[in-house]
Amino acid sequence: MKRPLFNREPNKLPSDIGKSAFECRVQFIKDAFGNTEDLLMLPILYHEEKGILFYLETISDSEKIQESILVPLCKNPELDFGEIPYTAETKSKIMLEDTINALLQGNTILIVHGEDDLFSFNTKKDLSRSPKEPDNEKAVRGSHAGFVESLSTNLGFIRQAIQSKHLRVNYHRTGQYTNTQIAVVYMDGITNLTLVKRLEERLQTLSTDMTFSPGYLEELIEDQPLSPFPHILFTERPDRAIAQLMEGRIVLMSEGSCDVLVLPVSFFSFFQTTDDYNSRILTSSTFRLLRVTSFFLSLLLPALYIAVIGFHFEIIPNEILFLVKNSVENIPFPPLIEAMIMAFTIELIREAGIRLPSPIGQTIGIVGGLIIGDAIVSAGLVSNIMVIVIALTSISSYTISSYEMSNTVRLLTFPIMLSAATFGFVGIIFSLMFIVGHLCKIESLGTPYFTPVAPFNVQGMKDAFIRFPLWLLKFRPRELLVQNKKRLYRPRRWEKNEK
């Protein structure tokens, strides 16, 4: 009985292979990858038929190659290549022009001398990590799993939770060099297909060298990229992405990233958290209202202080008038410069805390804030009240559940402070009018961004500033123009039976 012979020296072809269709195929793959050294060629000899295994050792699993290809060859020495029972889920026949993409995805290509078919085996190396709860989206109740960097694993999370035949996944590839695979996920029968078509048209028109992360996609597909407000919601939580799918929204996922994009969204989507729907009604409504209040507090508090000190000193109550006067009278800078100094210092400490390793970052944030705050007050450069104002502003911005919206607040604080220092309360009012007008104008994938406030929607207000009970949230968001507007909520029917 003749046994297969394997030449274990990579990238060396048998010397007796002449110029043929077989050699042309081999040369096609070698020319496509040039001189890259992680492309390995494993010549094999089976029934005096020569073959070549091509694979990229950096993304292909050698153990899978052994188990899926070499072991079946050894166990079936009397059968032809096409008759060998390879592992069912790995073997497939492909065209020559598809071999390059197959290799880049971690597959192994088998080319056999004298055979017309080319075989592809799924030998992709598992490079993903185990799922864990995202650090920037903590939840007290509910699931504590997070997305990982593997697109197939993330889609598996979605499929496992939504076991419905109506879940749709459309694949696209972007980036001329990275060739990144992305997936458009939506619920057929719920999601407005016009929105899906609009998103896929934007994806198909992309022309870029690389798309390493969803951040690249966000800038290329959002409606107004120069707006300070985020138009797309980022999340690393499968349960949050699933909830958005059931609302009728679209989830955009990318290979190599644990962040997924949700669109279209509204302004109030950035203040909603998973705990809002895992807590009791009054509790969740109170804390959501607190987050919305924190948005306006962090946006306006420094500007209000600057306007009061610079223009409207008379509105300060007499009980604290002398405290404020004693605090600011010896400060050499006007309130605007005070606020700018403190805000800039806080941003420096915050950025340093993020970029440094976690234990050092926490130490820098606490110790740096205390030391610098105490020293700058002792030196008489900034008043005590200004330190308190900036501290409250920073804490308020941290309560916003979305990192992107928190950055927007911190960015808008500076021009509002400048308006307050120039025109007082009038400047603040004009700044707010401009922001509200901008919110009413912008769109997310062609849908109103500031809904349900503008355009006003009574049903949408039930889940905006506060959360109504689930059995009263009977309709999906009107601005999405979903196919199925009404939810299948028929809860608490036991109350009628008990009466």
QUIMO-V278262 format. One record per pair of residues at least 12 apart in sequence whose ideal C-beta (glycine too) atoms are under 6 Angstrom apart, sorted by sequence separation. I is the first residue (numbers start at 1). J is the second residue. D is the distance in whole Angstrom. If there is no record, write none. Layout:
BEGIN
i={I	I}
j={J	J}
d={D	D}
END
This chain:
BEGIN
i={72	134	171	276	352	353	397	419	452	41	107	108	133	249	250	397	474	72	131	132	169	170	206	218	373	440	40	107	108	131	416	474	169	349	459	39	40	131	38	102	106	168	244	471	38	68	129	202	241	349	38	128	168	271	349	471	128	166	271	457	471	68	128	166	236	166	236	93	94	29	128	234	310	26	94	309	46	345	92	451	14	232	233	306	10	11	91	306	10	81	90	172	180	232	448	90	174	177	178	233	447	175	176	177	306	240	175	239	7	14	175	233	174	302	6	5	214	342	4	65	214	213	338	342	346	214	60	56	59	214	343	60	338	342	346	330	199	69	331	55	68	53	54	328	327	53	191	327	65	187	190	327	52	64	51	61	50	60	49	61	186	60	59	185	32	184	4	4	183	25	182	3	181	2	180	1	339	157	161	305	336	25	302	301	147	146	22	302	301	145	298	143	142	298	137	154	297	298	137	134	151	294	151	294	149	291	149	291	148	299	147	298	306	303	307	311	303	306	302	306	303	307	307	303	273	142	270	139	140	270	139	142	141	292	230	289	289	229	265	228	264	263	264	285	263	267	285	228	264	266	267	284	266	281	276	268	231	227	224	223	248	247	248	248	195	136	192	192	192	190	190	189	190	189}
j={84	146	183	288	364	365	409	431	464	54	120	121	146	262	263	410	487	86	145	146	183	184	220	232	387	454	55	122	123	146	431	489	185	365	475	56	57	148	56	120	124	186	262	489	57	87	148	221	260	368	58	148	188	291	369	491	149	187	292	478	492	90	150	188	258	189	259	117	118	54	153	259	335	52	120	335	73	372	120	479	43	261	262	335	40	41	121	336	41	112	121	203	211	263	479	122	206	209	210	265	479	208	209	210	339	274	210	274	43	50	211	269	211	339	44	45	254	382	46	108	257	257	382	386	390	259	106	103	106	261	390	108	386	390	394	380	250	121	383	108	121	108	109	383	383	110	248	384	123	245	248	385	111	123	112	123	113	123	113	125	250	125	125	251	100	252	73	74	253	96	254	77	255	77	255	77	417	238	242	389	421	111	389	389	236	236	113	393	393	238	393	239	239	396	236	253	396	397	237	236	253	396	255	399	256	399	258	400	258	409	258	409	417	416	420	424	417	420	417	421	420	424	425	428	401	274	402	274	275	405	275	278	278	465	404	465	466	408	444	408	444	444	445	466	445	449	467	411	447	449	450	467	451	469	467	464	444	442	442	443	476	476	480	482	445	403	480	481	482	482	483	483	484	484}
d={5	4	6	6	5	4	5	5	6	6	5	5	5	6	6	6	6	5	5	6	5	4	6	5	5	4	6	6	5	6	5	6	5	6	5	6	5	5	5	5	3	5	5	6	5	5	6	5	5	5	5	5	5	5	6	5	6	6	6	5	6	5	4	5	5	5	6	5	6	6	5	5	6	6	5	4	6	6	5	4	6	5	4	4	4	5	6	6	6	5	5	5	5	5	5	4	5	5	4	5	5	6	5	6	6	6	5	6	4	6	4	6	5	5	5	4	5	6	5	6	6	5	5	6	6	5	5	6	4	5	6	6	5	4	5	6	6	6	5	4	5	6	4	5	4	6	5	5	5	5	5	5	5	4	4	5	4	5	6	4	5	6	5	4	5	6	5	6	5	6	5	6	5	6	6	6	5	4	5	5	4	5	6	6	5	5	4	6	5	6	5	5	6	4	6	6	4	4	5	4	6	4	4	4	5	6	6	6	6	5	4	5	6	4	4	3	5	5	5	5	4	5	5	5	5	5	4	5	5	4	6	5	4	6	4	6	6	6	5	5	4	6	4	4	5	6	5	6	4	6	5	5	5	5	6	5	5	5	5	5	5	6	4	4	6	6	6	5	6	5	6	6	5	6}
END
